[in-house]
Amino acid sequence: MKYILCCLFIFSALSNQTQIIRKDEVLNKSTFPTEEDFATIDTPVGLDSFYDPNIDYSKFSGRVSDKDATATILKIQVETENTKFFKASDPLNFWVARDRSKSPCQGNVRAIEDGFLTIYVKNLLPCWGEAYNFRRGTILIFESERLANRVKDASRYRVALLSKKRDFLVQLNKVNRFVWGFSSEQVQVAAAFDRKILEIQKQKELALNSLIAKKKDQIRIQKELSYRLDELDKDLKYYLVEKDELFTDRWHLDHEEGLPTYKRPAPIKSR
């Protein structure tokens, strides 16, 4: 019977041991990002950054949506939001999408709107020929190296903002953990002070008990000393040596010598 129980115990222990899975066995550390995986100011390519060095950010397309009477000011509906980095008077080149073999036309940015770009074009001859102006809906291909540089600078600045955001998130995480765990923290602080209060109360009780015991000892000592002092007073009184002095009966002396005396003897006076 004992042998069977021992075998069952060993079998259960081995079965439980085979079911235990350690954390490091299932944790795939290779998928966790490290500090080197995030983009930095020097290397804008990485996590939290949408900058792709394989993309030519200097080129984008747009469609003519409006124009003035002279056809020198064109409003372009662009297909990218990167045009928000343009500034007034920035130069750019553009071609007509259906005929990119011609030389580009030159223009300057005049205004930037959400989804639209207003440009000033002095001459449409290089890219459009003898035609007077563009028709609405004409697709244009733009190129601007200044925009590409602005996009790269913006991506680097965005990386700096993301780094600052991560720092703020870390701080916010600490604040949230404190706020969410305030009740438990409050209980822990109160418990710590309660323990201190109990320790102080114990020390107070010990001190008072020690003081009471000392008082009892002092009362016993007081009684003993009082008793001994009384005994000493008795002994002092017993062993007191009195001084003998001669007293004279003045009335009898005066009466014998015939001097005037009182009818009754006066009290005895010492010399």
C-alpha positions in Angstrom: 0.0 0.0 0.0 2.8 2.4 0.9 4.6 1.5 -2.4 1.4 2.4 -4.4 1.0 5.7 -2.6 4.7 6.6 -3.2 4.3 5.8 -6.9 1.1 7.9 -7.2 2.9 10.9 -5.4 5.9 10.7 -7.8 3.6 10.4 -10.8 1.6 13.5 -9.8 4.8 15.5 -9.1 6.2 14.6 -12.5 2.9 15.4 -14.3 2.7 18.8 -12.6 6.3 19.5 -13.4 5.7 18.8 -17.1 2.8 21.3 -17.2 4.9 24.2 -15.9 5.9 26.6 -18.7 8.5 29.2 -17.8 8.0 32.8 -18.9 11.3 32.9 -20.8 10.1 30.0 -22.9 7.1 31.8 -24.4 8.5 35.3 -24.4 9.7 36.2 -27.9 12.2 38.9 -27.2 13.1 39.3 -30.8 9.7 41.1 -31.5 10.2 43.6 -28.8 11.5 47.0 -30.1 14.7 48.4 -28.6 15.9 51.9 -28.4 17.9 51.4 -31.6 14.7 50.6 -33.5 13.2 54.0 -32.9 13.9 56.9 -35.2 16.2 59.7 -34.1 17.1 63.2 -35.3 20.2 61.8 -37.1 18.3 58.8 -38.5 14.7 59.8 -39.2 14.0 56.3 -40.5 12.6 53.9 -37.9 9.7 53.3 -35.6 7.2 56.1 -35.0 8.4 57.8 -38.2 6.6 57.7 -41.6 9.6 59.0 -43.5 10.7 56.6 -46.2 14.0 57.4 -47.9 12.9 55.4 -51.0 10.2 57.9 -51.8 10.9 61.0 -53.7 9.1 63.6 -51.7 10.0 66.4 -54.2 7.4 65.2 -56.7 3.6 65.2 -56.3 0.6 65.5 -58.6 -2.4 67.9 -58.7 -5.4 68.9 -60.7 -6.3 72.4 -61.8 -9.5 73.4 -60.0 -9.6 77.1 -60.6 -7.8 80.0 -62.3 -8.0 83.7 -62.8 -8.7 85.5 -66.0 -5.1 85.9 -67.0 -4.3 82.3 -66.2 -1.3 83.3 -64.2 -2.8 82.3 -60.8 -3.8 78.7 -60.6 -5.5 76.9 -57.8 -4.4 73.2 -57.6 -6.2 70.4 -55.8 -3.2 68.4 -54.6 -3.2 64.7 -53.8 -0.7 64.9 -50.9 -0.8 66.7 -47.6 2.9 67.4 -47.7 2.2 70.7 -49.5 1.4 72.1 -46.1 5.2 72.5 -45.6 5.3 75.0 -48.5 5.8 78.7 -47.7 4.8 81.7 -49.8 7.2 82.5 -52.7 8.7 79.0 -52.7 9.7 78.0 -56.3 8.5 74.8 -58.0 8.5 73.3 -61.4 5.6 71.4 -63.1 4.7 69.5 -66.2 1.4 68.5 -67.8 0.9 64.8 -67.0 0.0 63.8 -70.6 3.1 65.4 -72.1 6.1 65.3 -69.7 8.6 65.4 -72.6 8.5 69.2 -72.7 10.5 71.5 -70.5 8.9 72.3 -67.1 7.1 75.5 -66.3 8.2 77.5 -63.3 5.9 78.9 -60.7 5.9 80.2 -57.1 3.7 79.3 -54.2 1.2 82.0 -53.4 -1.1 80.4 -50.8 -1.6 77.1 -49.0 -4.9 75.7 -48.1 -6.1 72.3 -46.8 -5.9 70.1 -49.9 -5.3 73.0 -52.2 -2.2 75.0 -53.4 -2.4 78.4 -55.1 0.6 79.1 -57.4 1.7 82.0 -59.6 2.9 81.1 -63.1 4.4 83.7 -65.3 4.6 81.7 -68.6 2.9 78.5 -69.6 4.8 78.2 -72.9 7.5 75.7 -71.9 5.2 73.0 -70.7 1.9 73.8 -72.5 3.0 75.4 -75.8 1.0 78.0 -77.6 -2.2 77.4 -75.6 -3.4 80.3 -73.6 -4.2 78.6 -70.4 -5.0 75.3 -68.7 -8.5 73.8 -68.7 -10.0 72.9 -65.3 -9.2 69.3 -64.4 -5.8 69.3 -66.1 -3.4 67.0 -64.2 -0.1 68.5 -63.4 3.1 66.9 -62.1 5.1 69.1 -59.7 8.7 69.0 -58.5 10.3 70.9 -55.7 13.6 70.1 -54.0 12.7 72.6 -51.3 9.6 70.6 -50.4 11.7 67.4 -50.1 14.1 69.2 -47.7 11.2 70.5 -45.8 9.6 67.1 -45.5 12.9 65.6 -44.2 13.3 68.4 -41.7 9.7 68.0 -40.6 10.3 64.2 -40.1 13.3 64.9 -37.9 11.3 67.4 -35.9 8.5 64.9 -35.7 11.0 62.4 -34.3 12.0 64.9 -31.6 8.3 65.5 -30.8 7.7 61.7 -30.6 10.6 61.4 -28.2 9.2 64.1 -26.1 5.8 62.4 -26.3 7.3 59.1 -25.0 8.8 61.0 -22.1 5.5 62.6 -21.3 3.8 59.2 -21.6 6.3 57.7 -19.1 5.6 60.5 -16.7 1.9 60.1 -17.2 2.1 56.4 -16.6 3.8 57.1 -13.3 1.2 59.6 -12.4 -1.7 57.3 -13.4 -0.2 54.4 -11.4 -0.1 56.7 -8.4 -3.6 58.0 -8.9 -5.1 54.5 -9.7 -3.2 53.0 -6.8 -3.9 55.8 -4.4 -6.3 53.8 -2.3 -3.9 51.0 -1.7 -1.1 53.5 -1.2 -3.2 55.3 1.3 -3.9 52.0 3.1 -0.2 51.2 3.2 0.8 54.6 4.5 -2.0 54.4 7.2 -0.9 50.9 8.1 2.7 52.0 8.5 1.7 54.9 10.8 -0.7 52.6 12.7 2.3 50.3 13.3 4.3 53.2 14.5 1.5 54.3 16.7 1.1 50.8 18.2 4.9 50.7 18.8 4.7 54.1 20.5 1.7 53.0 22.6 3.6 49.9 23.6 6.6 52.0 24.6 4.2 54.3 26.5 2.7 51.4 28.4 6.1 50.0 29.2 7.3 53.4 30.4 4.2 53.9 32.5 4.4 50.4 33.9 8.1 51.0 34.7 7.2 54.3 36.4 4.5 52.6 38.5 6.8 49.8 39.5 9.4 52.4 40.4 6.8 54.3 42.5 6.0 51.2 44.4 9.6 50.6 45.1 10.0 54.2 46.2 7.0 53.9 48.5 8.5 50.8 50.1 11.8 52.5 50.5 10.0 55.6 51.9 8.3 53.4 54.6 11.5 51.7 55.4 13.4 55.0 55.7 10.6 56.5 57.8 10.7 53.5 60.1 14.4 53.6 60.5 14.3 57.4 61.2 11.7 56.8 63.9 13.9 54.2 65.4 16.9 56.5 65.2 14.9 59.3 66.9 14.0 56.8 69.7 17.7 55.9 70.1 18.8 59.5 70.0 16.3 60.3 72.7 17.3 57.4 74.8 21.0 58.1 74.5 20.6 61.9 75.2 23.0 63.0 77.9 21.4 65.7 80.1 23.4 68.5 81.8 23.0 68.7 85.6 22.6 72.3 87.0 22.2 73.4 90.6 19.0 75.2 91.5 18.5 77.5 94.5 15.4 78.0 96.6 15.5 81.8 96.8 12.5 82.1 99.2 14.1 80.0 101.9 17.4 81.9 101.6 15.7 85.3 102.0 13.5 84.0 104.8 16.6 82.8 106.7 18.5 86.0 106.3 15.5 88.1 107.4 14.9 89.7 104.0 11.3 90.7 103.0 9.7 87.8 101.2 6.3 87.0 99.7 3.8 85.0 101.5 4.2 82.1 99.2 7.5 80.9 97.8 8.3 82.2 94.3 9.0 79.7 91.6 12.5 78.2 91.7 15.0 80.1 89.5 18.2 78.8 88.2 21.3 80.8 88.6 
